[in-house]
């Protein structure tokens, strides 16, 4: 089981425990981020250690191959000099060098696979960490907005249930009733202008008499103007 798999198990266990306790979701994400960051440091350290081990194996492998070549040359030299006993010993050392080189090659391959796994885990964890940080940022913003909205709603409810607000509502209702009463009074009393026009419509006789009086006065005025002036001798 890889480090990243163990991390998922740890996070899942902690999240389930916090959910059972009804913890704040923001705290959950903070815990996830903290555990991811700690695990990322651990994986990077392990990857660096594996890479260092790979470098040491590479050096040991180069040395084993050099020893293989060295004992090969010594075995040839011993044969040329007629020293088969030394040639036999050289061939044994060459075999040991070959075996060591083969073991180091396998170890180098395994170490390379481990480094690749570490690097893959680091990439996955960094992507998860970036996503968790973004989710945490969005969650914090949502949390702030929700808290502000809750504060505003609470303040509004307090204002609506406060004595001052109740007295204001009562005063406004009183004003509304006074305005309604005034409208009823105005509706019961005919407007002055309407009354005036109604009188004009119903007083036809007065209007006829007024017209006759005007006509008579104009006639008298016209006759007075047309009469000759008296002579001074008369």
TORKOL-4160 file (C-alpha; in steps of 0.2 Angstrom, whole numbers, padded with zeros to 4 digits, m for minus):
234
<pt num="1" X="0000" Y="0000" Z="0000"/>
<pt num="2" X="0007" Y="0017" Z="m0005"/>
<pt num="3" X="0009" Y="0032" Z="0005"/>
<pt num="4" X="m0005" Y="0041" Z="m0004"/>
<pt num="5" X="m0017" Y="0027" Z="m0001"/>
<pt num="6" X="m0012" Y="0028" Z="0018"/>
<pt num="7" X="m0016" Y="0046" Z="0017"/>
<pt num="8" X="m0033" Y="0043" Z="0010"/>
<pt num="9" X="m0037" Y="0031" Z="0024"/>
<pt num="10" X="m0030" Y="0043" Z="0038"/>
<pt num="11" X="m0040" Y="0058" Z="0031"/>
<pt num="12" X="m0056" Y="0047" Z="0029"/>
<pt num="13" X="m0055" Y="0041" Z="0047"/>
<pt num="14" X="m0052" Y="0059" Z="0053"/>
<pt num="15" X="m0066" Y="0066" Z="0043"/>
<pt num="16" X="m0078" Y="0052" Z="0048"/>
<pt num="17" X="m0074" Y="0056" Z="0066"/>
<pt num="18" X="m0076" Y="0075" Z="0064"/>
<pt num="19" X="m0093" Y="0072" Z="0055"/>
<pt num="20" X="m0099" Y="0061" Z="0069"/>
<pt num="21" X="m0095" Y="0076" Z="0081"/>
<pt num="22" X="m0104" Y="0088" Z="0069"/>
<pt num="23" X="m0088" Y="0098" Z="0067"/>
<pt num="24" X="m0087" Y="0114" Z="0056"/>
<pt num="25" X="m0084" Y="0110" Z="0038"/>
<pt num="26" X="m0071" Y="0123" Z="0037"/>
<pt num="27" X="m0062" Y="0114" Z="0051"/>
<pt num="28" X="m0063" Y="0098" Z="0041"/>
<pt num="29" X="m0055" Y="0106" Z="0026"/>
<pt num="30" X="m0041" Y="0114" Z="0036"/>
<pt num="31" X="m0038" Y="0097" Z="0044"/>
<pt num="32" X="m0037" Y="0089" Z="0027"/>
<pt num="33" X="m0025" Y="0103" Z="0021"/>
<pt num="34" X="m0014" Y="0101" Z="0036"/>
<pt num="35" X="m0013" Y="0082" Z="0034"/>
<pt num="36" X="m0010" Y="0084" Z="0015"/>
<pt num="37" X="0004" Y="0096" Z="0018"/>
<pt num="38" X="0012" Y="0085" Z="0032"/>
<pt num="39" X="0011" Y="0070" Z="0021"/>
<pt num="40" X="0018" Y="0079" Z="0006"/>
<pt num="41" X="0033" Y="0084" Z="0016"/>
<pt num="42" X="0035" Y="0066" Z="0021"/>
<pt num="43" X="0033" Y="0059" Z="0003"/>
<pt num="44" X="0045" Y="0072" Z="m0004"/>
<pt num="45" X="0058" Y="0067" Z="0010"/>
<pt num="46" X="0055" Y="0049" Z="0006"/>
<pt num="47" X="0057" Y="0053" Z="m0013"/>
<pt num="48" X="0073" Y="0062" Z="m0010"/>
<pt num="49" X="0080" Y="0048" Z="0001"/>
<pt num="50" X="0075" Y="0035" Z="m0013"/>
<pt num="51" X="0084" Y="0046" Z="m0026"/>
<pt num="52" X="0099" Y="0047" Z="m0015"/>
<pt num="53" X="0099" Y="0028" Z="m0013"/>
<pt num="54" X="0098" Y="0027" Z="m0032"/>
<pt num="55" X="0113" Y="0038" Z="m0034"/>
<pt num="56" X="0123" Y="0027" Z="m0021"/>
<pt num="57" X="0117" Y="0011" Z="m0030"/>
<pt num="58" X="0123" Y="0018" Z="m0047"/>
<pt num="59" X="0140" Y="0022" Z="m0039"/>
<pt num="60" X="0141" Y="0004" Z="m0032"/>
<pt num="61" X="0136" Y="m0003" Z="m0048"/>
<pt num="62" X="0149" Y="0006" Z="m0058"/>
<pt num="63" X="0162" Y="0000" Z="m0045"/>
<pt num="64" X="0156" Y="m0018" Z="m0047"/>
<pt num="65" X="0157" Y="m0017" Z="m0066"/>
<pt num="66" X="0175" Y="m0010" Z="m0064"/>
<pt num="67" X="0179" Y="m0024" Z="m0053"/>
<pt num="68" X="0172" Y="m0036" Z="m0065"/>
<pt num="69" X="0183" Y="m0029" Z="m0079"/>
<pt num="70" X="0198" Y="m0029" Z="m0067"/>
<pt num="71" X="0197" Y="m0047" Z="m0062"/>
<pt num="72" X="0194" Y="m0052" Z="m0080"/>
<pt num="73" X="0210" Y="m0043" Z="m0085"/>
<pt num="74" X="0220" Y="m0052" Z="m0070"/>
<pt num="75" X="0213" Y="m0069" Z="m0075"/>
<pt num="76" X="0220" Y="m0066" Z="m0093"/>
<pt num="77" X="0236" Y="m0060" Z="m0086"/>
<pt num="78" X="0238" Y="m0075" Z="m0074"/>
<pt num="79" X="0234" Y="m0087" Z="m0089"/>
<pt num="80" X="0247" Y="m0079" Z="m0099"/>
<pt num="81" X="0260" Y="m0081" Z="m0085"/>
<pt num="82" X="0256" Y="m0099" Z="m0083"/>
<pt num="83" X="0248" Y="m0096" Z="m0066"/>
<pt num="84" X="0232" Y="m0105" Z="m0067"/>
<pt num="85" X="0230" Y="m0105" Z="m0048"/>
<pt num="86" X="0229" Y="m0086" Z="m0048"/>
<pt num="87" X="0218" Y="m0086" Z="m0064"/>
<pt num="88" X="0206" Y="m0097" Z="m0055"/>
<pt num="89" X="0205" Y="m0085" Z="m0040"/>
<pt num="90" X="0203" Y="m0071" Z="m0052"/>
<pt num="91" X="0189" Y="m0079" Z="m0061"/>
<pt num="92" X="0180" Y="m0082" Z="m0044"/>
<pt num="93" X="0182" Y="m0064" Z="m0039"/>
<pt num="94" X="0175" Y="m0059" Z="m0056"/>
<pt num="95" X="0160" Y="m0070" Z="m0053"/>
<pt num="96" X="0157" Y="m0062" Z="m0036"/>
<pt num="97" X="0158" Y="m0045" Z="m0045"/>
<pt num="98" X="0146" Y="m0051" Z="m0058"/>
<pt num="99" X="0134" Y="m0057" Z="m0045"/>
<pt num="100" X="0135" Y="m0041" Z="m0035"/>
<pt num="101" X="0133" Y="m0031" Z="m0051"/>
<pt num="102" X="0117" Y="m0041" Z="m0055"/>
<pt num="103" X="0110" Y="m0038" Z="m0038"/>
<pt num="104" X="0114" Y="m0020" Z="m0039"/>
<pt num="105" X="0105" Y="m0019" Z="m0056"/>
<pt num="106" X="0089" Y="m0026" Z="m0048"/>
<pt num="107" X="0090" Y="m0015" Z="m0034"/>
<pt num="108" X="0093" Y="0000" Z="m0045"/>
<pt num="109" X="0077" Y="m0005" Z="m0055"/>
<pt num="110" X="0067" Y="m0007" Z="m0039"/>
<pt num="111" X="0073" Y="0010" Z="m0033"/>
<pt num="112" X="0069" Y="0018" Z="m0049"/>
<pt num="113" X="0051" Y="0011" Z="m0048"/>
<pt num="114" X="0050" Y="0018" Z="m0030"/>
<pt num="115" X="0055" Y="0035" Z="m0035"/>
<pt num="116" X="0043" Y="0035" Z="m0050"/>
<pt num="117" X="0029" Y="0030" Z="m0037"/>
<pt num="118" X="0034" Y="0044" Z="m0025"/>
<pt num="119" X="0034" Y="0057" Z="m0039"/>
<pt num="120" X="0017" Y="0051" Z="m0045"/>
<pt num="121" X="0010" Y="0052" Z="m0027"/>
<pt num="122" X="0018" Y="0069" Z="m0025"/>
<pt num="123" X="0009" Y="0075" Z="m0041"/>
<pt num="124" X="m0008" Y="0068" Z="m0036"/>
<pt num="125" X="m0006" Y="0075" Z="m0018"/>
<pt num="126" X="m0001" Y="0092" Z="m0025"/>
<pt num="127" X="m0017" Y="0092" Z="m0036"/>
<pt num="128" X="m0028" Y="0087" Z="m0021"/>
<pt num="129" X="m0020" Y="0100" Z="m0010"/>
<pt num="130" X="m0023" Y="0114" Z="m0023"/>
<pt num="131" X="m0041" Y="0108" Z="m0025"/>
<pt num="132" X="m0043" Y="0108" Z="m0006"/>
<pt num="133" X="m0036" Y="0125" Z="m0004"/>
<pt num="134" X="m0047" Y="0132" Z="m0017"/>
<pt num="135" X="m0062" Y="0123" Z="m0009"/>
<pt num="136" X="m0057" Y="0130" Z="0008"/>
<pt num="137" X="m0055" Y="0148" Z="0000"/>
<pt num="138" X="m0073" Y="0147" Z="m0007"/>
<pt num="139" X="m0080" Y="0139" Z="0009"/>
<pt num="140" X="m0073" Y="0153" Z="0019"/>
<pt num="141" X="m0081" Y="0166" Z="0007"/>
<pt num="142" X="m0097" Y="0157" Z="0009"/>
<pt num="143" X="m0096" Y="0156" Z="0027"/>
<pt num="144" X="m0092" Y="0174" Z="0029"/>
<pt num="145" X="m0107" Y="0178" Z="0018"/>
<pt num="146" X="m0118" Y="0166" Z="0028"/>
<pt num="147" X="m0113" Y="0174" Z="0044"/>
<pt num="148" X="m0116" Y="0191" Z="0038"/>
<pt num="149" X="m0133" Y="0186" Z="0031"/>
<pt num="150" X="m0137" Y="0178" Z="0048"/>
<pt num="151" X="m0132" Y="0193" Z="0057"/>
<pt num="152" X="m0142" Y="0204" Z="0046"/>
<pt num="153" X="m0158" Y="0193" Z="0048"/>
<pt num="154" X="m0155" Y="0192" Z="0067"/>
<pt num="155" X="m0154" Y="0211" Z="0068"/>
<pt num="156" X="m0170" Y="0213" Z="0057"/>
<pt num="157" X="m0180" Y="0201" Z="0068"/>
<pt num="158" X="m0174" Y="0210" Z="0084"/>
<pt num="159" X="m0179" Y="0227" Z="0076"/>
<pt num="160" X="m0196" Y="0220" Z="0071"/>
<pt num="161" X="m0199" Y="0213" Z="0088"/>
<pt num="162" X="m0192" Y="0228" Z="0098"/>
<pt num="163" X="m0204" Y="0240" Z="0108"/>
<pt num="164" X="m0198" Y="0255" Z="0097"/>
<pt num="165" X="m0203" Y="0246" Z="0081"/>
<pt num="166" X="m0220" Y="0241" Z="0089"/>
<pt num="167" X="m0223" Y="0258" Z="0094"/>
<pt num="168" X="m0219" Y="0265" Z="0077"/>
<pt num="169" X="m0231" Y="0252" Z="0069"/>
<pt num="170" X="m0245" Y="0258" Z="0081"/>
<pt num="171" X="m0241" Y="0276" Z="0077"/>
<pt num="172" X="m0242" Y="0273" Z="0058"/>
<pt num="173" X="m0258" Y="0263" Z="0060"/>
<pt num="174" X="m0265" Y="0278" Z="0070"/>
<pt num="175" X="m0260" Y="0290" Z="0056"/>
<pt num="176" X="m0268" Y="0279" Z="0043"/>
<pt num="177" X="m0284" Y="0279" Z="0053"/>
<pt num="178" X="m0284" Y="0298" Z="0054"/>
<pt num="179" X="m0281" Y="0299" Z="0035"/>
<pt num="180" X="m0295" Y="0287" Z="0032"/>
<pt num="181" X="m0307" Y="0297" Z="0043"/>
<pt num="182" X="m0303" Y="0313" Z="0034"/>
<pt num="183" X="m0306" Y="0305" Z="0018"/>
<pt num="184" X="m0323" Y="0300" Z="0024"/>
<pt num="185" X="m0327" Y="0318" Z="0030"/>
<pt num="186" X="m0323" Y="0325" Z="0013"/>
<pt num="187" X="m0333" Y="0311" Z="0004"/>
<pt num="188" X="m0349" Y="0316" Z="0015"/>
<pt num="189" X="m0347" Y="0335" Z="0010"/>
<pt num="190" X="m0350" Y="0340" Z="m0008"/>
<pt num="191" X="m0336" Y="0350" Z="m0015"/>
<pt num="192" X="m0339" Y="0369" Z="m0016"/>
<pt num="193" X="m0336" Y="0369" Z="m0035"/>
<pt num="194" X="m0348" Y="0355" Z="m0038"/>
<pt num="195" X="m0361" Y="0364" Z="m0028"/>
<pt num="196" X="m0358" Y="0380" Z="m0038"/>
<pt num="197" X="m0361" Y="0371" Z="m0055"/>
<pt num="198" X="m0376" Y="0362" Z="m0049"/>
<pt num="199" X="m0384" Y="0379" Z="m0044"/>
<pt num="200" X="m0380" Y="0386" Z="m0061"/>
<pt num="201" X="m0388" Y="0371" Z="m0069"/>
<pt num="202" X="m0404" Y="0372" Z="m0058"/>
<pt num="203" X="m0407" Y="0391" Z="m0058"/>
<pt num="204" X="m0413" Y="0394" Z="m0076"/>
<pt num="205" X="m0426" Y="0407" Z="m0071"/>
<pt num="206" X="m0413" Y="0418" Z="m0063"/>
<pt num="207" X="m0402" Y="0417" Z="m0078"/>
<pt num="208" X="m0417" Y="0422" Z="m0089"/>
<pt num="209" X="m0421" Y="0437" Z="m0078"/>
<pt num="210" X="m0403" Y="0442" Z="m0078"/>
<pt num="211" X="m0403" Y="0442" Z="m0097"/>
<pt num="212" X="m0419" Y="0452" Z="m0099"/>
<pt num="213" X="m0412" Y="0465" Z="m0087"/>
<pt num="214" X="m0396" Y="0467" Z="m0097"/>
<pt num="215" X="m0406" Y="0469" Z="m0113"/>
<pt num="216" X="m0417" Y="0482" Z="m0105"/>
<pt num="217" X="m0403" Y="0492" Z="m0098"/>
<pt num="218" X="m0394" Y="0492" Z="m0115"/>
<pt num="219" X="m0410" Y="0498" Z="m0124"/>
<pt num="220" X="m0412" Y="0513" Z="m0112"/>
<pt num="221" X="m0394" Y="0517" Z="m0114"/>
<pt num="222" X="m0396" Y="0517" Z="m0133"/>
<pt num="223" X="m0412" Y="0528" Z="m0132"/>
<pt num="224" X="m0403" Y="0541" Z="m0121"/>
<pt num="225" X="m0389" Y="0542" Z="m0133"/>
<pt num="226" X="m0400" Y="0544" Z="m0148"/>
<pt num="227" X="m0411" Y="0558" Z="m0141"/>
<pt num="228" X="m0408" Y="0576" Z="m0147"/>
<pt num="229" X="m0400" Y="0589" Z="m0135"/>
<pt num="230" X="m0412" Y="0603" Z="m0130"/>
<pt num="231" X="m0410" Y="0620" Z="m0138"/>
<pt num="232" X="m0403" Y="0635" Z="m0127"/>
<pt num="233" X="m0418" Y="0646" Z="m0131"/>
<pt num="234" X="m0431" Y="0634" Z="m0127"/>
